[in-house]
Amino acid sequence: MIRALLSFSPIALAAISLTLLTACPQADTEELDGLLEDWPSEAALPLTLLSTKTIAKVTAGNSEDRCRQVAEEAAFLHIDDAGVIDIVKGSDSDVDSADLDALAEGIVDEGFCKQDDFIVEVQWTTDDGQDFSTLAVVADDGEARFEPILYFSGADDTPDTTPTPGSWTWNWQRSAKNGFGSTCLTVNWRVNIQTAGCFITDPAPHIEITTQGSNCWGWSQKTTSGESNYCGHYPECECSFDPSVANREDCIKWAVVTYVATGLSDVEVEAGGSGEYAGIGLEAKIKFSVSRLGSEWTFATIRNLCAMSGGANN
């Protein structure tokens, strides 16, 4: 028996390796990379992007497994008051299987993972030195479809709504966007000052929530009706407070707080409860569902009202 011995030069082997590498389709990640690099700073997240790498293409035969893999590798950050970061992933052993199923189904139903898309591995590191990865989905044309840190975290997107001096009714808006630029929640409210002639008859502003809503899948929110405290301490209220003056300024500090939950955590209100935020009593105690496959945070608007002889001037 004659054995044929095949031998390849180093140059030939390199050519074969290059051919195999280039045969594997690669995603166009330019758009995704730009979003991943900019978002941690914009959303004040304690993260830094390390790298991205195409690992698979979604096909008719593997779409269910690939899209579920995106859910299993989804990561949510929980940051306590001391700044300690806890990373919860869909694949964690203590995550309820029903929650993971719901997350995977949502990713598919919302069109975030489709046939012919690419799966891209994203490597992150936290400011306290924890390394972890997530999976992103990129369309065949390079459109960034989904990545959990981008999608489920938010940044304040509130326009400048400083009220006009002398106005008795102020209209305010608060909004938040995610890393894909979608406005995921909007809250509008009206601040009304009770007056008679030129004088304030009730120093507390009356705050009415006119609209509130979550516009993105997996986002929920609850906004307090607005609370206020009388404040007579300069400069805390930034008013010139002098009780001996007949037309003195009334100084009121008021707050509207929006509580946000994303992923599979929902905002709930404890009936009859009360709480406090920045020293101001709130109308309801807010809590989140027991599920930890999600993230939670707050957006607060705190303002001071200074009014003299019925004239709002701040």
VENQUI-V477289 format. One line per field, one symbol per residue. ss: DSSP state (~ for helix, > for strand, _ for the rest). phi: phi as a letter, one per 40 degrees, with the letter a starting at -180 (. if undefined). burial: # if it has 16 or more other C-alpha atoms within 10 Angstrom, else .. Layout:
ss = ???
phi = ???
burial = ???
//
This chain:
ss = _________~~~~~~~~~~~~~~______~~~~~~~~~~~~~____>>>>>>>>>>>_____~~~~~~~~~~__>>>>>_____>>>>>_______~~~~~~~~~~~~~________>>>>>>>>>____>>>>>>>>_____>>>_~~~~~__>>____________>>>>>>>>>_____>>>>>>>>>>>>>>__>>>>>>>>>>>>>>>>____>>>>>___>>>>__________________>>>>>>>>>>>>>>>___>>>>____>>>__>>>__>>>>_____>>>>>>>>>>>>>>>__>>__
phi = .bcccbbbcdccccccccccccccdbccbdcccccccccdcccfccbbccabacbabcbccbdcccccccccccbbcbbcccgcbbbbbdccccccccccdcccccccccgcabdgcbbbcbbbbcccgccabbbbbbcccgcccaacccccbbbcbcccbcccdgccbbbbababbbccgcccabbbabbbbcbbgbbccbccccbbccaaabbbdgbbaabcchbabcbbbccdcfbccaccccccccbbbbabbbcbbbgbbbcbbcdgcaaabfgbcbcacbabcccbcibbabbbbbbbbbbbfgbcba
burial = .........................####..#..##..##..#.#.###..#.#.###....##.##############.....#.#####...#...##..##.###...###############......########.################.....#....#############..############.....#..#####.#..###.#.###############....#####......#####################...........#######.#...#####..##.#.#####.###.#
//
